[in-house]
Amino acid sequence: MEALQIFVAIFILALASPLTFASDPSPLQDFCVAINDPKGSVFVNGKFCKDAKLAKADDFYFSGLHIRKNTSNTFGSTVTPLNVAQMPGLHTLGISMVRIDYAPNGGLNPPHTHPRASEILFVLEGTLHVGFVTSNPDNRLISKVLYPGDVFVFPVGLIHFQYNIGNTYAVAFAGLSSENPGVITIANAVFGSNPSINADILAKAFSLDRKMVKNLQSKF
């Protein structure tokens, strides 16, 4: 019994610790520009760091988010990321952003999650229906229609989406609380995994006919 009490106390303290928060670790230096060359470099949070004395303005610079992207694809949307892969100076800073372009009349950023970040979305152009679903057991949809100048937040890890309900192009920018937030598109992950999840499992999980599952898997 005493051992159980000790375990419970440690578990509660762990939950209360700032280290359990879903965000990138705080840096202990001004910056840590990511590089691929390990020679003479320090390894921090999964990447090697450039010697701070060799850092230059271009390490903290990116251009091109003003350009509208082609949305003639299956979903009618294109996400342009700006994370540590595009801007090495973001490493250890715990932030990133994306531009999202939506085709008129139904451009969709399909249901997805960011396992390592919360997201704050700002609508620049167009009209978007956005929402997220709370976790089990409620699975409650929280949604709203957004117009230019509106802002909406998607909590970390929750499934969310944006859908262009207007007849013009829509553009949104989003900030994320991680240098590399990750993205899991639900349909792609479930029906397009490699190797494929057993069709019987998905048929039972989604109450679908096995042939329907195989058909969906063939589309990814």
C-alpha positions as CSV (number, residue, x, y, z in Angstrom):
1,M,0.0,0.0,0.0
2,E,2.8,2.4,0.9
3,A,4.5,1.7,-2.5
4,L,1.2,2.5,-4.3
5,Q,0.9,5.8,-2.4
6,I,4.4,6.7,-3.4
7,F,3.6,5.8,-7.1
8,V,0.5,8.0,-7.0
9,A,2.4,10.9,-5.5
10,I,5.1,10.7,-8.1
11,F,2.4,10.4,-10.9
12,I,0.6,13.6,-9.6
13,L,3.9,15.5,-9.4
14,A,4.8,14.4,-13.0
15,L,1.4,15.7,-14.2
16,A,2.0,19.0,-12.4
17,S,5.5,19.4,-13.9
18,P,6.1,22.0,-16.7
19,L,7.9,19.2,-18.5
20,T,4.6,17.5,-19.3
21,F,3.2,20.4,-21.3
22,A,2.7,19.7,-25.0
23,S,5.3,22.1,-26.4
24,D,8.9,22.2,-27.5
25,P,11.6,22.5,-24.7
26,S,12.6,26.0,-23.8
27,P,16.0,26.9,-25.3
28,L,18.9,27.7,-22.9
29,Q,20.7,30.0,-25.5
30,D,19.7,32.9,-27.7
31,F,19.2,30.6,-30.7
32,C,20.4,27.3,-32.3
33,V,20.4,27.4,-36.1
34,A,19.8,23.9,-37.4
35,I,22.4,22.4,-39.7
36,N,22.9,18.9,-41.2
37,D,26.7,18.8,-40.6
38,P,27.5,17.2,-37.2
39,K,31.2,18.2,-37.3
40,G,32.0,20.7,-34.6
41,S,28.3,21.1,-33.7
42,V,26.2,20.7,-30.7
43,F,23.2,18.3,-30.8
44,V,20.1,20.0,-29.4
45,N,16.5,18.8,-29.5
46,G,17.0,16.5,-32.4
47,K,19.2,18.7,-34.6
48,F,22.8,19.9,-34.9
49,C,23.4,23.6,-34.2
50,K,25.5,25.9,-36.2
51,D,28.2,27.9,-34.3
52,A,26.3,31.0,-33.2
53,K,29.2,33.2,-34.4
54,L,28.5,31.9,-38.0
55,A,24.7,32.7,-37.9
56,K,23.5,35.0,-40.6
57,A,20.3,36.9,-41.4
58,D,19.2,34.3,-44.0
59,D,19.0,31.6,-41.3
60,F,16.1,33.6,-39.8
61,Y,14.5,34.6,-43.1
62,F,12.0,33.2,-45.6
63,S,10.2,34.7,-48.6
64,G,7.2,33.6,-50.6
65,L,4.2,33.3,-48.3
66,H,2.5,36.1,-50.3
67,I,2.2,33.8,-53.3
68,R,-1.1,32.0,-54.0
69,K,-0.6,28.3,-54.4
70,N,-2.2,25.9,-56.9
71,T,-5.3,24.3,-55.4
72,S,-6.3,22.1,-58.3
73,N,-6.0,18.9,-56.3
74,T,-8.3,16.3,-54.7
75,F,-9.1,18.5,-51.7
76,G,-8.9,21.9,-53.3
77,S,-6.4,23.2,-50.8
78,T,-2.6,23.6,-50.5
79,V,-0.7,24.1,-47.2
80,T,2.6,26.0,-47.5
81,P,4.6,25.2,-44.3
82,L,7.2,27.4,-42.7
83,N,8.9,25.3,-40.0
84,V,12.4,24.4,-39.1
85,A,12.8,22.5,-42.4
86,Q,12.4,25.8,-44.3
87,M,13.9,28.2,-41.8
88,P,16.7,26.7,-39.7
89,G,16.7,29.6,-37.3
90,L,13.3,28.4,-35.9
91,H,15.1,25.5,-34.2
92,T,14.5,25.5,-30.4
93,L,12.2,28.6,-30.7
94,G,9.0,26.5,-30.4
95,I,7.0,28.2,-33.2
96,S,6.2,27.8,-36.9
97,M,3.5,28.8,-39.3
98,V,1.7,27.9,-42.5
99,R,-0.2,29.5,-45.3
100,I,-3.3,27.7,-46.5
101,D,-5.0,28.3,-49.9
102,Y,-8.5,27.1,-50.5
103,A,-10.2,26.7,-53.9
104,P,-13.7,28.4,-54.3
105,N,-16.8,26.4,-53.5
106,G,-15.5,23.7,-51.3
107,G,-11.8,23.9,-50.9
108,L,-11.0,21.7,-47.9
109,N,-8.2,21.3,-45.5
110,P,-9.3,17.8,-44.5
111,P,-9.7,16.5,-40.9
112,H,-6.2,16.2,-39.4
113,T,-4.3,16.7,-36.1
114,H,-1.0,18.2,-35.1
115,P,0.5,15.9,-32.4
116,R,2.9,18.4,-31.1
117,A,1.2,21.8,-31.4
118,S,-1.8,24.0,-30.8
119,E,-2.8,26.1,-33.8
120,I,-4.1,29.7,-34.1
121,L,-5.7,30.4,-37.5
122,F,-6.2,33.9,-39.0
123,V,-8.4,34.3,-42.1
124,L,-7.1,36.8,-44.6
125,E,-9.5,36.2,-47.5
126,G,-12.7,34.3,-48.0
127,T,-15.2,32.6,-45.8
128,L,-14.3,29.4,-43.9
129,H,-16.3,26.9,-41.9
130,V,-13.9,25.6,-39.3
131,G,-14.1,23.3,-36.4
132,F,-12.5,20.7,-34.1
133,V,-13.8,17.6,-32.2
134,T,-13.2,17.1,-28.5
135,S,-11.8,13.9,-27.2
136,N,-13.6,10.8,-25.9
137,P,-16.2,10.3,-24.7
138,D,-18.0,13.5,-25.7
139,N,-16.6,13.9,-29.3
140,R,-18.3,17.2,-29.4
141,L,-18.0,19.3,-32.6
142,I,-17.0,23.0,-31.9
143,S,-17.3,25.0,-35.1
144,K,-17.8,28.4,-36.5
145,V,-17.9,30.4,-39.8
146,L,-15.0,32.7,-40.1
147,Y,-14.6,35.9,-42.2
148,P,-11.6,38.1,-43.1
149,G,-10.0,39.3,-39.9
150,D,-11.4,36.4,-37.8
151,V,-9.2,34.2,-35.6
152,F,-9.8,30.7,-34.3
153,V,-7.8,28.3,-32.1
154,F,-7.4,24.5,-32.5
155,P,-6.1,22.8,-29.3
156,V,-3.1,20.5,-29.5
157,G,-3.8,17.0,-30.8
158,L,-7.5,17.5,-31.6
159,I,-9.0,16.6,-35.0
160,H,-9.8,19.8,-36.9
161,F,-10.6,21.1,-40.4
162,Q,-11.3,24.2,-42.5
163,Y,-13.8,24.3,-45.4
164,N,-14.3,27.1,-47.9
165,I,-18.0,27.8,-48.1
166,G,-17.6,30.9,-50.3
167,N,-17.4,31.2,-54.1
168,T,-14.0,32.9,-54.1
169,Y,-10.5,31.8,-53.1
170,A,-9.8,31.8,-49.4
171,V,-6.5,32.4,-47.7
172,A,-5.5,31.8,-44.1
173,F,-2.4,31.9,-42.0
174,A,-1.8,29.8,-39.0
175,G,0.7,29.9,-36.1
176,L,1.7,26.7,-34.4
177,S,3.4,26.1,-31.0
178,S,6.2,23.9,-32.3
179,E,9.1,24.3,-34.7
180,N,7.9,20.9,-36.2
181,P,4.3,20.4,-35.2
182,G,3.7,17.3,-37.4
183,V,0.5,16.6,-39.2
184,I,-1.7,13.4,-39.3
185,T,-4.4,13.6,-42.0
186,I,-7.0,11.2,-40.6
187,A,-8.2,9.5,-43.9
188,N,-4.7,9.2,-45.2
189,A,-3.4,7.6,-42.0
190,V,-6.3,5.2,-41.6
191,F,-6.9,4.1,-45.2
192,G,-3.5,4.9,-46.7
193,S,-1.1,3.4,-44.2
194,N,1.9,1.4,-45.5
195,P,1.4,-1.5,-45.2
196,S,-2.4,-1.4,-45.2
197,I,-4.4,-2.0,-42.0
198,N,-6.3,-5.2,-42.2
199,A,-9.6,-4.5,-44.0
200,D,-11.5,-6.5,-41.5
201,I,-10.3,-4.3,-38.7
202,L,-11.3,-1.1,-40.5
203,A,-14.7,-2.6,-41.5
204,K,-15.5,-3.4,-37.9
205,A,-14.1,-0.1,-36.6
206,F,-16.1,2.1,-39.1
207,S,-19.1,-0.2,-39.5
208,L,-18.4,-0.5,-43.2
209,D,-18.6,-3.4,-45.7
210,R,-15.2,-5.0,-46.3
211,K,-15.4,-4.2,-50.0
212,M,-16.0,-0.6,-49.2
213,V,-12.9,-0.5,-47.1
214,K,-10.8,-2.1,-49.8
215,N,-12.2,0.5,-52.3
216,L,-11.2,3.3,-49.9
217,Q,-7.8,1.9,-49.4
218,S,-7.3,1.8,-53.2
219,K,-7.8,5.5,-53.4
220,F,-4.8,6.4,-51.2
